[in-house]
Amino acid sequence: MNKEKIKTYLLDFQEKKFFNIKKRDIILPDTAKIQTIIGARRTGKTYLLYNKILELEERGIPRKQMIYLNFESPILDDLSYKEIRDIIALQWSLFPEIAKKRMYVFIDEPQAIDKWETAVRDLHDNFNTRIFITGSSSRLLSREIATSLRGRSISTLLLPLSFKEFLSFNGFAADINRLSTENKAYLLNYFDKYLEFGAYPEVVLSANGEEKIKILKDYLDLTIYKDLVDRYKIKNTALIKNLIDMAVASCAREFSVNKHYLDFKSRGLKAGKNTLYEYFSMLEDSFFIFPLRRFSYSKTTENLSIPKVYLGDMGFLNLYSLENFGRRIENAVFLALRRKIAGNPALALSYWKSDAGKEVDFILREGRKIKSVIQVSYEMPDDKTETRELDGLLSCLDEMGLDTGLIITRDTETEKRIGGKTVKIIPAWRWLLD
């Protein structure tokens, strides 16, 4: 370890200025446990750490009691896990007055360091520290936490902006229960943009549609080459790109890896079935996709079902010229529900499908208790569409023995009583903000 280089790195952080840091709804709690923030690249994990640093400073904790380490920085790329504890000693040498005080250690992307979890456990167990970690790999973090940090850590999933955060980033504020005609028009316009370009912070804050698309393309390339090809040493880049194409095209639809394997085979493309399953798992690991399994009270049956696939952000659909706003709104609802279950491990999410092929988009449950049965339709312009959506919902309610279901649309608000069942139809923007 080049101590002088590391000292300069530590001192540079002491002088770092944070500009235009926008707050997210997620607040990192005060806890002695190691806090891990996981999510796709560019969702704002680092800025969440910056927010925590600013919060600590507002509480009177000086910057000298904080260390920020980004292990994707070339300055730190030659560190070994054994040298991480030495950084604490270097900080003490720079600021001897803090030697007996609590240190706050912020670590970005530790997976770049082999056996990083051993060093983090050492800092947690043997020093007076509070530790915050970010990572863009759910599999790596969960595996290492399970083996070395179990019981010592809590995890927070950070997705792209919620609709509430999206409005805040755009400077829009209004009482949704007292909207004027003008504010309602603004709100619907923002909602359409939310569905169209997605909710990555940089995309939301960019100036125009062309720039937004360019940023999304860069993010997709980053996912392919940084999170997949480089991380997993993938040689068949054409295959992973094909799988991504198919996953995006299947957004909000069932996705059978086996079916796509047979399709590849029929076209004479080389693709092992196990390889395709591994690549699919890698896409999930990088938070590019989220598979949703078919509802069953049997966990084994549910896990073996064909999943529906949702994207980590609706904006990626633009790169494939998929203008279907029905899929976009369903994806947005999925992400909102995914945030909800991330904050409550007792909750589970699935989709429902009858043997006759009737479907309901989302079943939210807690244990064996069904909390919500939700159907999503961008709009119901005719009786045929309404009948289809209601038919699936009512069939599901009958099977579950429930009296109330929900249909989420772009901007319809009403309530129907059908055969003793209550169906509430509400605008997505209201549901997302409620």
C-alpha positions in Angstrom: 0.0 0.0 0.0 1.3 3.4 -1.0 0.6 5.3 2.3 1.2 8.7 1.0 -1.2 8.2 -1.9 -3.8 6.9 0.5 -3.3 9.8 2.8 -3.9 12.2 -0.1 -7.0 10.3 -0.9 -8.3 10.6 2.6 -7.5 14.3 2.8 -9.2 15.0 -0.6 -12.4 13.6 0.9 -12.1 16.0 3.8 -12.2 18.9 1.3 -14.9 17.4 -1.0 -17.8 19.6 -1.7 -21.3 18.1 -2.3 -23.3 20.1 -4.8 -27.0 19.6 -5.9 -27.5 16.6 -3.6 -31.2 15.7 -3.8 -32.7 13.8 -1.0 -34.4 10.4 -1.5 -37.3 9.1 0.5 -35.1 6.3 1.8 -33.5 7.2 5.1 -30.6 5.2 6.4 -31.4 4.5 10.1 -29.1 4.8 13.1 -28.0 1.3 13.9 -24.9 -0.5 15.1 -25.4 -3.0 12.3 -23.5 -2.8 9.0 -25.8 -1.1 6.4 -25.7 -2.4 2.9 -27.4 -0.5 0.1 -27.8 -2.6 -3.1 -29.2 -1.7 -6.5 -28.4 -1.2 -10.1 -25.6 1.1 -11.1 -26.6 4.8 -11.4 -29.6 4.5 -9.1 -28.0 6.9 -6.6 -26.4 4.6 -4.0 -23.4 6.8 -3.7 -25.5 9.9 -3.4 -27.5 8.2 -0.6 -24.1 7.9 1.2 -23.4 11.5 0.5 -26.8 12.4 2.0 -25.9 10.4 5.1 -22.6 12.2 5.4 -24.3 15.6 5.2 -26.9 14.5 7.8 -24.1 13.5 10.2 -22.4 16.8 9.7 -25.6 18.6 10.4 -25.7 16.6 13.7 -22.3 18.0 14.6 -20.1 15.1 13.7 -17.0 16.4 12.0 -15.8 15.1 8.6 -12.6 13.9 10.1 -14.5 11.1 11.8 -15.6 9.9 8.4 -13.8 7.8 5.7 -15.1 7.3 2.2 -13.7 4.5 0.1 -14.6 3.9 -3.5 -13.0 0.6 -4.5 -13.6 1.3 -8.2 -11.2 4.2 -7.9 -7.8 3.5 -9.5 -6.2 5.0 -6.4 -7.4 2.1 -4.3 -7.3 -0.7 -6.9 -4.0 -2.2 -5.5 -5.3 -2.5 -1.9 -5.7 -6.0 -0.3 -8.4 -6.7 2.2 -5.7 -6.9 4.9 -4.8 -3.3 4.3 -8.2 -1.9 4.8 -7.9 -1.7 8.6 -4.6 0.2 8.1 -6.6 3.0 6.5 -8.2 3.6 10.0 -4.7 4.0 11.4 -3.8 6.4 8.6 -6.8 8.5 9.4 -5.8 8.6 13.1 -2.3 9.7 12.1 -3.8 12.6 10.2 -6.2 13.5 13.0 -4.9 12.1 16.3 -7.7 13.8 18.3 -10.3 11.4 16.9 -8.4 8.2 17.8 -10.9 7.3 20.6 -14.0 8.5 18.8 -16.5 6.6 16.6 -15.6 6.4 12.9 -18.1 6.4 10.1 -16.9 4.3 7.2 -18.5 4.5 3.8 -17.6 1.9 1.2 -18.6 1.9 -2.4 -18.5 -1.3 -4.5 -16.3 -3.4 -2.2 -16.6 -6.5 -4.5 -13.5 -5.2 -6.3 -11.5 -6.3 -3.3 -11.1 -10.0 -2.8 -12.3 -11.1 0.7 -13.6 -7.6 1.4 -16.2 -9.0 3.8 -13.4 -10.2 6.1 -12.0 -6.7 6.4 -15.5 -5.2 7.0 -16.2 -7.7 9.7 -12.9 -6.8 11.3 -13.8 -3.1 11.3 -17.2 -3.8 12.7 -16.1 -6.2 15.5 -12.8 -4.6 16.6 -13.2 -0.8 16.0 -15.8 1.7 17.1 -17.3 2.1 13.7 -20.6 2.6 11.8 -20.3 1.1 8.4 -22.2 1.8 5.2 -21.7 -0.3 2.1 -23.1 0.0 -1.5 -23.0 -2.7 -4.2 -24.4 -3.3 -7.6 -24.5 -7.1 -7.3 -27.2 -8.7 -5.2 -25.7 -12.2 -5.5 -22.1 -11.3 -4.5 -23.3 -9.2 -1.5 -25.9 -11.7 -0.3 -23.4 -14.6 -0.6 -20.7 -12.8 1.3 -23.1 -11.3 3.9 -24.6 -14.8 4.5 -21.2 -16.4 5.1 -19.3 -13.6 7.0 -21.7 -10.8 8.0 -24.8 -12.7 9.0 -26.5 -11.0 11.9 -24.2 -8.0 11.6 -25.9 -6.3 8.6 -29.2 -5.0 7.3 -29.9 -4.4 3.6 -31.7 -1.6 1.7 -32.7 -2.0 -1.9 -32.4 1.2 -3.9 -34.4 1.3 -7.1 -34.7 4.3 -9.6 -36.9 7.1 -8.4 -40.4 6.5 -7.1 -43.0 8.7 -8.7 -43.1 10.8 -5.6 -39.3 11.3 -5.8 -39.6 11.9 -9.5 -42.0 14.8 -8.9 -39.7 16.2 -6.2 -36.7 16.1 -8.5 -38.8 18.1 -11.0 -39.8 20.6 -8.4 -43.5 19.7 -8.6 -45.5 19.8 -5.3 -49.3 19.8 -4.9 -52.0 18.3 -2.7 -53.2 15.4 -4.8 -56.6 15.5 -3.0 -57.1 19.2 -4.0 -55.7 19.4 -7.6 -56.7 22.3 -9.7 -57.3 21.7 -13.4 -53.9 23.1 -14.2 -52.0 21.1 -11.6 -53.9 17.9 -12.7 -52.7 18.5 -16.3 -49.1 19.1 -15.1 -49.3 15.9 -12.9 -50.5 13.8 -15.8 -47.8 15.2 -18.0 -45.1 14.3 -15.5 -46.6 10.8 -15.1 -46.4 10.2 -18.8 -42.8 11.3 -18.8 -42.1 9.0 -15.8 -43.5 6.1 -17.9 -41.8 7.2 -21.1 -38.2 7.8 -19.9 -38.1 6.0 -16.6 -36.6 7.2 -13.4 -32.9 7.0 -13.2 -31.9 10.3 -11.4 -29.5 11.4 -14.1 -32.1 10.7 -16.8 -34.8 12.6 -14.9 -32.5 15.6 -14.5 -31.3 15.7 -18.1 -32.4 18.4 -20.5 -34.2 16.6 -23.3 -35.4 13.3 -24.7 -32.4 12.8 -27.0 -30.0 13.2 -24.1 -32.2 10.9 -21.9 -32.0 8.1 -24.5 -28.2 8.5 -24.8 -27.8 8.1 -21.1 -30.0 5.0 -21.0 -28.0 3.5 -23.9 -24.8 4.1 -21.8 -26.4 2.5 -18.8 -27.3 -0.6 -20.9 -23.8 -0.8 -22.1 -22.5 -0.5 -18.6 -24.8 -3.4 -17.5 -23.6 -5.6 -20.3 -19.9 -4.9 -20.1 -19.2 -4.0 -16.5 -21.8 -6.0 -14.6 -21.9 -9.0 -16.8 -19.1 -9.5 -19.3 -16.3 -8.2 -17.0 -17.7 -9.4 -13.7 -18.5 -13.0 -14.9 -15.8 -13.3 -17.6 -18.5 -13.9 -20.3 -17.0 -14.7 -23.7 -20.3 -15.1 -25.6 -21.3 -11.5 -25.6 -23.7 -12.0 -28.6 -25.7 -14.5 -26.5 -26.1 -12.2 -23.5 -27.2 -9.4 -25.8 -29.7 -11.7 -27.4 -31.0 -12.7 -24.0 -31.3 -9.0 -22.9 -33.2 -8.3 -26.2 -35.7 -11.1 -25.4 -36.1 -10.1 -21.7 -36.9 -6.5 -22.7 -39.4 -7.7 -25.4 -41.0 -9.9 -22.7 -41.4 -7.0 -20.2 -44.6 -7.7 -18.1 -45.0 -11.0 -19.9 -44.1 -14.6 -19.0 -40.5 -15.5 -19.9 -39.6 -19.1 -20.4 -35.8 -19.7 -20.6 -36.5 -23.2 -21.9 -38.7 -21.8 -24.7 -36.0 -19.4 -25.7 -33.4 -22.2 -25.6 -35.5 -24.2 -28.1 -35.8 -21.0 -30.2 -32.1 -20.6 -30.3 -31.6 -24.2 -31.2 -34.1 -24.1 -34.0 -32.2 -21.1 -35.5 -28.9 -23.0 -35.3 -27.5 -20.7 -32.6 -25.1 -22.2 -30.1 -26.6 -21.8 -26.6 -26.5 -24.3 -23.8 -29.6 -24.5 -21.7 -27.7 -24.2 -18.4 -25.8 -21.3 -19.8 -29.0 -19.5 -20.6 -30.3 -20.1 -17.1 -27.0 -18.8 -15.7 -27.1 -15.6 -17.9 -30.7 -15.0 -16.8 -29.6 -15.3 -13.2 -26.9 -12.8 -13.9 -29.4 -10.3 -15.3 -31.3 -10.6 -12.1 -28.2 -10.2 -10.1 -27.4 -6.9 -11.8 -30.9 -5.6 -11.1 -31.6 -5.2 -14.8 -34.6 -7.6 -14.6 -36.8 -8.8 -11.8 -38.6 -12.2 -12.3 -42.0 -12.5 -10.7 -43.3 -16.1 -10.0 -46.8 -17.5 -10.4 -48.8 -17.5 -7.2 -48.9 -20.7 -5.1 -49.1 -21.4 -1.4 -46.3 -24.0 -2.0 -43.0 -22.2 -2.2 -41.5 -25.0 -4.2 -44.2 -24.9 -6.8 -44.0 -21.1 -7.0 -40.2 -21.1 -7.4 -40.5 -23.7 -10.3 -43.1 -21.7 -12.2 -42.5 -19.7 -15.3 -41.8 -16.1 -14.3 -43.1 -12.9 -15.7 -40.2 -10.4 -16.2 -40.1 -6.8 -15.2 -37.3 -4.3 -15.9 -35.3 -2.3 -13.3 -36.4 0.8 -15.2 -39.2 1.5 -17.8 -36.8 3.7 -19.8 -34.9 0.8 -21.3 -38.0 0.1 -23.4 -37.1 3.1 -25.5 -34.0 1.4 -26.7 -36.1 -1.3 -28.3 -38.9 1.0 -29.8 -41.5 -0.6 -27.5 -44.1 2.1 -27.1 -46.7 0.0 -25.3 -47.7 2.1 -22.3 -49.7 -0.7 -20.9 -46.4 -2.6 -20.2 -44.8 0.6 -18.9 -47.5 1.3 -16.3 -47.5 -2.3 -15.2 -43.7 -2.2 -14.8 -44.1 1.0 -12.7 -46.6 -0.6 -10.4 -44.4 -3.6 -10.1 -41.4 -1.5 -9.0 -43.6 0.3 -6.4 -44.7 -3.1 -5.0 -41.1 -4.3 -5.1 -40.1 -1.3 -2.9 -42.9 -2.2 -0.5 -41.7 -5.8 0.0 -38.1 -4.7 0.2 -39.1 -2.7 3.3 -41.1 -5.6 4.8 -39.5 -9.1 4.6 -42.9 -10.6 5.7 -44.5 -9.6 2.4 -44.4 -11.6 -0.8 -45.3 -10.7 -4.4 -46.5 -12.9 -7.2 -48.8 -13.0 -10.2 -51.9 -15.2 -10.5 -53.0 -17.4 -13.4 -55.9 -19.9 -13.5 -55.7 -23.2 -15.3 -58.1 -21.6 -17.8 -55.6 -18.9 -18.6 -57.2 -16.0 -16.7 -54.6 -13.7 -15.1 -54.2 -11.1 -12.4 -51.0 -9.0 -12.5 -50.2 -8.9 -8.8 -51.0 -10.8 -5.6 -49.5 -9.1 -2.5 -49.5 -11.4 0.6 -48.2 -11.6 4.1 -47.7 -15.2 5.0 -50.9 -16.9 3.8 -52.9 -13.8 4.1 -53.7 -12.0 0.9 -53.3 -8.2 1.3 -54.1 -7.0 -2.2 -55.2 -8.4 -5.6 -54.2 -5.9 -8.3 -54.9 -5.7 -12.0 -53.2 -3.0 -14.1 -54.5 -1.6 -17.4 -53.3 1.7 -18.9 -56.8 2.4 -20.0 -60.1 0.6 -20.6 -61.4 2.2 -23.7 -64.1 -0.3 -24.5 -66.4 -2.9 -22.9 -64.2 -5.7 -24.2 -61.1 -4.5 -22.4 -63.0 -3.8 -19.2 -64.6 -7.2 -19.3 -61.2 -8.9 -19.8 -59.7 -7.1 -16.8 -62.7 -7.6 -14.6 -63.0 -11.3 -15.6 -59.5 -12.1 -14.4 -59.8 -10.1 -11.2 -63.2 -11.5 -10.2 -62.1 -15.1 -10.9 -59.1 -14.5 -8.7 -61.2 -13.0 -5.9 -63.5 -16.0 -6.1 -60.6 -18.4 -5.7 -59.1 -16.5 -2.9 -62.4 -16.0 -1.1 -62.0 -12.2 -1.1 -64.5 -9.4 -1.6 -62.4 -6.5 -2.8 -60.0 -6.1 -5.7 -58.1 -3.2 -7.4 -57.6 -2.1 -11.0 -55.0 0.6 -11.6 -55.3 2.7 -14.7 -53.7 5.9 -16.0 -56.5 8.2 -15.0 -59.8 6.5 -14.2 -61.4 6.7 -10.8 -64.6 4.8 -9.9 -65.9 1.8 -8.0 -68.0 -1.1 -9.2 -70.1 -3.7 -7.3 -70.3 -6.9 -9.2 -71.8 -10.1 -7.8 -71.1 -9.1 -4.2 -67.6 -8.0 -5.0 -66.2 -4.5 -4.8 -63.8 -3.4 -7.6 -62.0 -0.2 -7.0 -60.5 1.5 -10.1 -58.0 4.2 -9.3 -55.4 6.3 -11.2 -51.9 5.0 -11.1 -50.5 8.5 -10.2 -52.8 8.6 -7.1 -51.9 5.0 -6.1 -48.2 5.7 -6.5 -48.4 8.8 -4.4 -50.8 7.5 -1.7 
